[in-house]
Amino acid sequence: MLIAVALAAAFALASVGGGLYEFLVVDPFWPKRPDLIQPARGGISRKRFWISIHVAFEVTLIVALVFAWSQPAVRDPLLVALASHAIMRIWSGFDFIPKALAFEKADPAAVSESKAVAWTRRSRLRLPLDLITCGGMLTAFVAAARLG
């Protein structure tokens, strides 16, 4: 159980790290240069990171839940992490991802800088959900470690 919780927590922390990288390094610049996020034009491919990190986190979180189900001290924070992550993923799936894909495929000259800046600002609102997910994962990890 401890290994599954530790792996899921590590993937949750990596997700926050990826989000911070985008907020601090990528998002301040791509609205003026959309080609930075357009893999077809030599830009970064955000899908490579996000698809793999989310799949890894979600699989290990489910495994951790299976192993920890009989331990409320571990299970409950895992369920908090699952709920906050699910909210963030559903919101992203209906709002952020379709717009991000549109920005990636658009002619750079046709991308509205104001719409791109608005997207980057709204994207930061997902960070609190990621922090709740990480808080739940770290709480579950400490509880699992105490159970030894």
Residue pairs with C-beta under 8 A, 6 or more apart in sequence:
1 64
1 67
1 68
1 71
1 74
1 144
1 147
2 141
2 144
2 145
2 147
2 148
4 60
4 63
4 64
4 67
4 68
5 64
5 67
5 68
5 74
5 78
5 137
5 140
5 141
5 144
6 141
6 144
7 60
7 64
8 57
8 60
8 61
8 63
8 64
8 78
8 81
8 137
9 134
9 137
9 138
9 140
9 141
11 53
11 56
11 57
11 60
12 57
12 61
12 81
12 85
12 130
12 133
12 134
12 137
13 134
13 137
14 53
14 57
15 53
15 54
15 57
15 130
15 133
16 127
16 130
16 131
16 134
18 49
18 50
18 53
19 126
19 127
19 130
22 46
22 123
23 120
23 123
23 124
23 127
26 36
26 37
26 44
26 46
27 120
27 123
28 120
29 36
30 36
30 37
30 43
30 103
30 116
30 120
31 111
31 113
31 116
31 117
31 120
32 113
33 108
34 103
34 106
34 108
34 111
34 116
35 41
35 42
35 43
35 108
36 43
36 44
37 43
37 44
37 46
37 100
37 103
37 104
38 103
38 104
38 105
38 108
39 45
39 47
39 104
40 104
40 105
41 108
43 104
46 100
54 89
57 85
58 85
61 78
61 81
61 82
61 85
61 137
64 74
64 78
64 140
65 75
65 78
65 79
65 82
68 74
68 75
68 78
68 140
68 144
69 75
71 143
71 144
71 147
73 143
73 146
73 147
74 140
74 143
74 144
74 147
75 140
77 135
77 136
77 137
77 139
77 140
77 143
78 136
78 137
78 140
79 136
80 132
80 135
80 136
80 139
81 132
81 133
81 134
81 135
81 136
81 137
81 140
82 136
84 129
84 130
84 132
84 133
84 136
85 129
85 130
85 133
87 129
88 126
88 129
88 130
88 133
91 126
91 129
92 126
95 122
96 119
96 122
96 123
96 126
99 119
100 119
103 111
103 116
103 119
